[in-house]
Amino acid sequence: MSDQEILSEVAAVAREVGDRVRALPSPRRFGTLPELRAVFEEIDDPLQAFTRERLGALRPEAAWVDELKGRVPDAGEAWVVDAIDGAVQYLHGLPDWCVSITLVRARVPVLTVLHSAVQGETYAATAGGGAMRNGSPVGPSKKTDLAVALLATSQPPFVAKAPGDVERAARSLGDVLLVTGAVRNFGPTSWQIADVASGRIDAFWQYGVDDGNLLGASLIAQEAGAIVTDAQGAPWRAGARSILVAAPGLHRRLRELLATEQTL
């Protein structure tokens, strides 16, 4: 089956995973990091096992990459899956989470689905096949003035292990806030980038390596017509230490603002 042919099957898996998450009882409370890990694994492990079984039937030879700990292989196909993308929000009772499934070939995303069970929305894209939300094509904002733009930013998991990325993020936020309308963090990195692809948000940037959250979302953005680079303007690739996704009319000015932080 071609990537386009299995897209609907992958979307069905994402919806089923989302339904399973919504049917779960509220997560038990936690007060320490070990307790948080135990609560998360109790929820996530069965979801990962179910998703792996279903996707394995579609691409039996594809490797499986743990979104938080695994490295995307240099060759061959791999599934990059996050059954609860935005787990921090989910575990605190917030609705800002989604299911993320991406098929990667030689470290390049070729198919992706993001499904928000709470919103009842599904983003999907294949390389060369365009980007959709609930079956309709999407495109980025037409804005050209940062003064009226809505931007978003976030941080990769375990960002404290990379203090240079924390410093860049802090400095860049100060620079951007001086010239833009508003900056927010709306939850899952992947969903925020998809919302840039559909024009709900005008741009998103982030410092730090975050392949698990960025591979699928970057495909949606590229297929929709947003510009996807690192902070210095080079095409974004797996392993990059920054990302900038923006509407075409805003990308150049944002790149100029962020490029200096990359050299710190």
N, C-alpha and C positions, 0 to 999 in steps of 0.2 A: 504494500500500500504506500502511496505517496504521502508526503507530509500533509498536503491539503486534504487528502482523503481521510486521514486519521484525526484531523483536527476536531471534528464533531465528536468522535469517540473520547478524545481527551477532555473536551468540554463536559461531556456527560460524567466522566469520572470526577472532575472538579466539582460539579454540582452535587454529586452524591456525597463526596467528602464534606462539602459545606453543610449539607443537610445533617450528616452525622454529628458534626461539631455543634450545630444548633440544638440537637436533641440531647446533648450531654447535660447532666446536672451542673449547677454552678461550681466552678473549681473551689476546692477547699482552701482555706486561708493559709498563708505562709508568713513567716517573720524573719527567716534567715535564708541565705543563699542555698544551702543544702536542701532546705524545705522547698524552696522555689523549684529547684531542679527535680526533686521527687514528684512534685505536683505536675510539672510540665511533662515529664517522661511518662507518667501514668496516663496522661491524655494523649500524648503525641505518638507513643510507640505503636499502639493498635492502629492508629490512622495511617502511619507510615507503612505498616505491614499490609494493610488493605490496599493502599494506593500502589505499592510496589507490585503486588500480585496482579492488579488490573492492568497496569501499564506494561508489565512484563509480557502479557499476552499480545500486546501491540508491537513491541520491539524486543523480542526475546534476547537479542545479543547486546542490548544497550546496558552500559554500566549504571550504577546507582550512586549518586553523590549526596552525602549528607550536607544539607544547606549550611550548617554552622561549622562543621569540622572537615568536610571532605574537599579535595582539590579536583577540579574539573580536568579530566585526562587530556593529554595533548592530541591523541588520535582516537578515532572511532566515535561512537555515539554514547551519550550519557543522559540520563534523566536527572534534572535538578529540581527537587520537589520540596515545597514547604507547605505542609498540611494546614498550619495556622500561621500564616505570614502576618506578623503583628501580634505575636504571642504575648508580649508585655501588656498590650492593651486588653487582649482577651482575658488574661489572668486577673486583670483588675476590673473586669465587668464592663469594659467599654466595647462599643460596636465596631471599632476601626481595625478590622482584620480581614484577610482574604485567603483563599487557597491559590497557591502558585505552582504551576507545572510547566517546565521548559524542557524541550529536547535540544541538546547541544551536539554539534558534529564538529570534531576537531577544534573544540573550544569556541565555536561560533554558534549562536542560537539560530535554530531553523524553524522552530515552532513553539508557541507559548500560549497559555491560557491563564488568566487571572479571574477568579470568581469571588464576588462578595455575596455571600448568602444573606446577609443582613439587608443589603440594598437591592438584592435581586438583579444584579448586573454582572455581565461577563465580558471582559476584554479578551480578544483573540487575535493572533497574527501568525502568518507564515512568511518566511523569507521570499520576497518577490510577490506575495499574494495580498498585500495590503493589511490594514488594521481595522478591526471592527469592535463596536460595543453593542451587545445584544443584536448582532447581525447587521448593523448599519455602519457604513464607513465613518471614520472619525478623522479629524484634522486639527492642527494646532491653532492657537490664537493668532489673530491678525494684528495684534498690538505692535507699536513701534516706540512707545514712550514708557520708559521705566517708571515714571512718576505715577502712572495709573495701573501698574502691573501688580499681580498677586504672585509671589514667589514662595517656594517651599524648600526646606532643607532638612537634613536628618543626620544621623551618625551610624556607622557600621556597628555590628555587635562587638563587644570587647574593645571598644575604641581606646580605653585607658591604657592598653598595652602599646599604643602608638602615640606618645605625647606630642610628636610633631604634627600629626594630623589634627589633634585637639586644638593646638595653637593656630593652625591654619584656619580651621573652622571658626574659631572665635574671632580672629582678625577679619576674615572675609564677611562674617555677619555684620560687623560694625561698618565695613565699607559699603555693603549692599543696602543696609538700613538708611544710609544717608541719601540715597538716590531713588529708592523704590517706594511704591505705595504701601506694601505690607509684606511681611515674611511670616509664614506659619509652618507648623509641622502637623500634618493631618493623619499621621499614623504610618502604615506600611510604606516603606520606600518604594516598592514595586508599584503600588496603587497610585501613589503620588505622581510617579513618572508617567503612568498610563493616563492620568488626568491631565498632564501636560500635553500628551498626544492628542487628547480630545478637546483641548482648549479651555478646560475648567480652571486650570492653573497655567500661568504663563511661562514659568521656568522652574527648574529644580537643580540644585547643586549639592555636592557632598564631597568631603575629603576622606580618604582611606579606602583600602581594598575591600570590596563588598560584592564579589562576583555572584554569590548565591541570590542576592536580591536584585542585581542589576542586569543579568544576562537576558532574562525574559522581557523585562520592562524596556530595556534598550531596543529590543526588536520591535515592540509595539510602537515606540516613539519614532524610530527610523521609518517604519512602514507607513506611519501616519503623515510624515513630512516634517517632523521636528528635527532640529539639528542636535546630534549627539556626539560630544567630544569630551576630552579631559579638560582640566581647567586652563591649559595652555593652548587649546584649540586643535590638538591632534585627535584623529578618530579614536573613539573609546574602544578599548579591547579588554578582554579578561585579564586581570592582573594590574590594571591601571590604578594609580593611587588617588584619582579624583574623577569626578564626572560632572558634566554640565549638559543639561537637556533643556532646550529653550525653543520658543517660537522663533522662526527665521528673522523676524524684525527686531528681536531683542538679543540674539545670541552674541553678536559682535561686541556690543557695549558691556555685557556681562563678562565675556571672555577677557576684555581689557581690565576689568576690575579684579578678576580672580587670578590672572596670570602671575602677578607679583607675589601672591601668597604661596604659589607652588615652589618658589625658590628658597623659601625660608628654611 
